Amino acid sequence: MPRHTDNHWLEVIAGAVTAGIETYDVKTYGALGDGTTDDTSAIQAALNTAAGAGGGVVFLPTGTYITGNLAIDSYVTLAGTGYGSVLSAKTGTTAVLSMAHTATTVQTGVRDLKINCNYRTSCYGIKYDANGSTSAARHQFNNVMVINAGADAYWFDNGIGETYLTNCRAFNALGHGFNVKIGMTDSHFVNCMAGACAGNGFEIAGNDDFFTACKAYWSGFNSQASTWNTTSIGFHLSSVSYDQLLGCMAEQSALHGFDINNCSQVTLVGCDATSNSAGTTGGVGFNTNTVTHSSITGCAGSNNGFLSPGSQAYGVQVAGTQTGLLLMGNTVTGTSGEFNYVSGFGYVLLSNSNIDFSGIPTKVTSSLQFGTNTTGAGSASLGTNSPATTNTGPYTWIQAKSSDNSTVYIPAWK
């Protein structure tokens, strides 16, 4: 079988050849990679040969390969030398790379290459859908860049479980950067980035997925028309459960940095939202609406004047009925402050300047603030009279609103 043994390639596949993995050079099958010749048939022939042999690595040397729709099958990896290996979509291409058999293709790999969709109408860079299958597909994508998609750069749906994307990029898509549909579960996105995508940077509807050190910026900017919309979001979580976002960042989104809508058991830790609301007014860092048993903790960000456009109004905003939503230790802010209450109840807010137990069914319902009780040692008590302004005692007080909206003062040991 055709085998590529270039020393650089041996380094790229990290010893795969010496481990006995068969490799297939697309140039052996007639691909030129000259940026002019249609290489679709040659690349597909290499992919089919590898699949027929039970798997292997199809090698894409440095060059620009004009191509249409390509299909990859089980146990086959398509690998280049880096972003110098380019798949460039020709007219009529709808998905540069997809699964060969929607119900049975598993464990494919794509790595070290760039896909340029050239803004072809409705063209996806990578589109995987197992068509209702619920198997754990375990695909892997590493160091892949998709640019100029006419639709979403990456699109994953049914049966795409336990899939890993590492160091993947999506730039200038006319749709979403990463579209994680409801059928993609138990998957990991690590150090992935979506920049200047006209849709959302990360559109997330899959359950039990993990996003670590991912970034979205300029979500809502149409790079083809050089215009902003008013609705796109860096990370949009819609009706998901058990997803985790760890150390992710959203900057200069058209509307919100992070929007968590109708979700449950979702965790955001150590994320950053800075200078969002780039396409309209009223955008915030973190927006929640009808969220259940979830938490946003240790998150930072601000409206940074050095990042323009961007007019992020608040750090965190709540709307709708929450159930057991914990907002704790967040320092994210905006031009109008850290926190904005729109409507609803059912959350607990703990921050440097505000404690709000709206989620606890007691008389204390909103807007608690710290103060100082100065009535003297041993004499602090719950009451409706404001303590003096000079501290002479060992107690602090918490100013709170009771259920009848009157102000009360709750003593606490300093």
VENMO-V15038 format. One record per residue. N is the residue number from 1. SS is DSSP state (H for helix, E for strand, L for the rest). OMEGA is omega as a letter, one per 40 degrees, with the letter a starting at -180 (none if undefined). NEAR is the number of other ideal C-beta (glycine too) atoms within 12 Angstrom. Layout:
{{N;SS;OMEGA;NEAR} {N;SS;OMEGA;NEAR}}
This chain:
{{1;L;i;19} {2;L;a;23} {3;L;i;25} {4;L;a;32} {5;L;i;18} {6;L;a;18} {7;H;i;11} {8;H;i;20} {9;H;i;32} {10;H;i;21} {11;H;a;17} {12;H;a;30} {13;L;i;36} {14;L;i;17} {15;L;a;14} {16;L;a;27} {17;L;a;26} {18;L;i;14} {19;L;i;13} {20;L;i;13} {21;L;a;29} {22;L;i;29} {23;E;a;37} {24;E;a;40} {25;E;a;37} {26;H;a;41} {27;H;i;28} {28;H;a;24} {29;H;i;28} {30;L;i;20} {31;L;a;35} {32;L;a;23} {33;L;a;32} {34;E;i;18} {35;E;a;21} {36;E;a;13} {37;E;i;22} {38;E;a;25} {39;L;a;35} {40;H;a;30} {41;H;a;22} {42;H;i;32} {43;H;a;45} {44;H;i;34} {45;H;i;25} {46;H;i;42} {47;H;a;45} {48;H;i;23} {49;H;i;28} {50;H;i;38} {51;H;i;32} {52;H;i;19} {53;L;i;23} {54;L;i;15} {55;L;a;28} {56;E;a;37} {57;E;i;43} {58;E;a;53} {59;E;i;45} {60;E;a;48} {61;L;i;34} {62;L;a;25} {63;E;i;32} {64;E;a;30} {65;E;i;45} {66;E;a;31} {67;E;i;45} {68;L;i;29} {69;L;i;31} {70;E;a;44} {71;E;a;31} {72;E;a;43} {73;L;a;34} {74;L;i;29} {75;L;i;29} {76;E;i;42} {77;E;i;39} {78;E;a;47} {79;E;i;42} {80;E;i;40} {81;L;a;28} {82;L;a;24} {83;L;i;26} {84;L;i;22} {85;E;a;39} {86;E;i;35} {87;E;a;48} {88;E;a;38} {89;E;i;40} {90;L;i;26} {91;L;i;19} {92;L;i;20} {93;L;i;34} {94;L;i;26} {95;E;a;36} {96;E;a;48} {97;E;i;49} {98;E;a;37} {99;E;a;38} {100;L;a;28} {101;L;a;23} {102;L;a;25} {103;L;a;18} {104;L;a;20} {105;L;a;32} {106;L;i;31} {107;L;i;27} {108;L;i;41} {109;E;i;40} {110;E;a;43} {111;E;i;37} {112;E;i;36} {113;E;i;46} {114;E;i;38} {115;E;i;46} {116;E;a;33} {117;L;i;46} {118;L;a;31} {119;L;i;27} {120;L;a;31} {121;L;i;18} {122;L;a;22} {123;L;i;39} {124;E;i;39} {125;E;i;55} {126;E;a;48} {127;E;a;38} {128;E;i;45} {129;L;a;30} {130;L;i;34} {131;L;i;21} {132;L;i;15} {133;L;a;22} {134;L;a;19} {135;L;i;26} {136;E;a;20} {137;L;i;39} {138;L;i;24} {139;L;i;43} {140;E;i;32} {141;E;a;43} {142;E;i;32} {143;E;i;29} {144;E;i;42} {145;E;i;40} {146;E;a;51} {147;E;i;39} {148;L;i;35} {149;L;i;47} {150;L;i;35} {151;L;i;34} {152;L;i;39} {153;L;i;54} {154;E;a;53} {155;E;a;40} {156;E;i;43} {157;L;a;34} {158;L;i;26} {159;L;i;34} {160;E;a;45} {161;L;i;31} {162;L;a;25} {163;L;a;42} {164;E;i;33} {165;E;a;43} {166;E;i;28} {167;L;i;25} {168;L;a;42} {169;E;i;39} {170;E;a;50} {171;E;i;37} {172;L;i;34} {173;L;i;50} {174;L;i;37} {175;L;i;37} {176;L;i;38} {177;L;i;55} {178;E;i;52} {179;E;a;40} {180;E;a;46} {181;L;a;30} {182;L;a;28} {183;L;i;31} {184;L;a;42} {185;L;i;32} {186;L;a;25} {187;L;a;39} {188;E;i;33} {189;E;a;43} {190;E;i;27} {191;L;i;23} {192;L;a;42} {193;E;i;39} {194;E;a;53} {195;E;i;34} {196;L;i;38} {197;L;a;48} {198;L;i;41} {199;L;i;39} {200;L;i;42} {201;L;i;55} {202;E;i;52} {203;E;a;41} {204;E;i;49} {205;L;i;30} {206;L;a;39} {207;L;i;27} {208;L;i;27} {209;L;a;42} {210;E;i;35} {211;E;a;45} {212;E;i;28} {213;L;i;22} {214;L;a;41} {215;E;i;40} {216;E;i;52} {217;E;a;38} {218;L;i;43} {219;L;a;54} {220;L;i;46} {221;E;i;37} {222;E;a;25} {223;L;i;26} {224;L;a;22} {225;L;a;14} {226;L;i;11} {227;E;i;18} {228;E;i;26} {229;L;a;24} {230;L;a;21} {231;L;a;22} {232;L;a;44} {233;L;i;45} {234;L;i;60} {235;E;i;54} {236;E;i;43} {237;E;a;48} {238;E;i;30} {239;L;i;23} {240;L;i;37} {241;E;i;26} {242;L;i;22} {243;L;i;41} {244;E;i;34} {245;E;a;48} {246;E;i;27} {247;L;i;24} {248;L;a;43} {249;E;i;41} {250;E;a;55} {251;E;i;43} {252;L;i;41} {253;L;a;55} {254;L;i;43} {255;L;a;39} {256;L;i;51} {257;L;i;58} {258;E;i;52} {259;E;a;46} {260;E;a;48} {261;E;i;31} {262;L;a;24} {263;L;i;40} {264;E;i;27} {265;L;i;23} {266;L;a;44} {267;E;i;35} {268;E;a;50} {269;E;i;27} {270;L;i;26} {271;L;a;43} {272;E;i;40} {273;E;a;56} {274;E;i;40} {275;L;i;38} {276;L;a;53} {277;L;a;44} {278;L;a;41} {279;L;a;31} {280;L;i;24} {281;L;i;21} {282;L;i;25} {283;L;a;46} {284;L;i;51} {285;L;a;54} {286;E;i;57} {287;E;i;44} {288;E;i;46} {289;E;i;31} {290;L;a;29} {291;L;a;43} {292;E;i;28} {293;L;a;20} {294;L;a;40} {295;E;i;36} {296;E;a;50} {297;E;i;29} {298;L;a;25} {299;L;a;39} {300;E;i;31} {301;L;a;41} {302;L;i;32} {303;L;a;34} {304;L;a;25} {305;L;i;13} {306;L;i;12} {307;L;a;26} {308;L;e;16} {309;L;i;26} {310;L;a;41} {311;L;a;30} {312;L;a;49} {313;L;a;34} {314;E;i;38} {315;E;a;45} {316;E;i;51} {317;E;i;44} {318;E;i;39} {319;E;i;29} {320;L;a;24} {321;L;i;21} {322;L;i;39} {323;E;i;26} {324;L;i;23} {325;E;i;41} {326;E;i;35} {327;E;a;43} {328;E;i;27} {329;L;i;25} {330;L;i;39} {331;L;a;30} {332;L;a;44} {333;L;i;34} {334;E;a;36} {335;L;a;24} {336;L;i;22} {337;E;a;23} {338;E;a;35} {339;E;i;38} {340;E;i;31} {341;E;i;28} {342;L;a;22} {343;L;i;17} {344;L;a;21} {345;L;i;26} {346;L;i;32} {347;E;i;43} {348;E;a;33} {349;E;i;40} {350;E;i;29} {351;L;a;30} {352;L;a;19} {353;L;a;19} {354;L;i;33} {355;E;a;30} {356;E;a;35} {357;L;a;30} {358;L;a;34} {359;L;a;31} {360;L;a;25} {361;L;i;14} {362;L;i;17} {363;L;i;19} {364;L;a;29} {365;L;a;26} {366;E;i;31} {367;E;i;24} {368;E;i;33} {369;E;i;26} {370;E;i;23} {371;E;a;28} {372;E;i;25} {373;L;a;34} {374;L;a;23} {375;L;i;25} {376;L;a;17} {377;L;i;15} {378;L;a;13} {379;L;i;17} {380;L;i;29} {381;L;i;19} {382;L;a;21} {383;E;a;20} {384;L;i;17} {385;L;a;16} {386;L;i;17} {387;L;i;32} {388;L;a;19} {389;L;a;12} {390;L;a;12} {391;L;i;19} {392;L;a;18} {393;L;a;23} {394;L;a;19} {395;E;i;28} {396;E;i;23} {397;E;i;35} {398;E;i;29} {399;E;a;31} {400;E;i;34} {401;E;i;26} {402;L;a;22} {403;L;i;17} {404;L;i;12} {405;L;i;13} {406;L;a;16} {407;E;i;25} {408;E;a;30} {409;E;a;32} {410;E;a;30} {411;E;i;28} {412;E;a;23} {413;E;a;14} {414;L;none;18}}
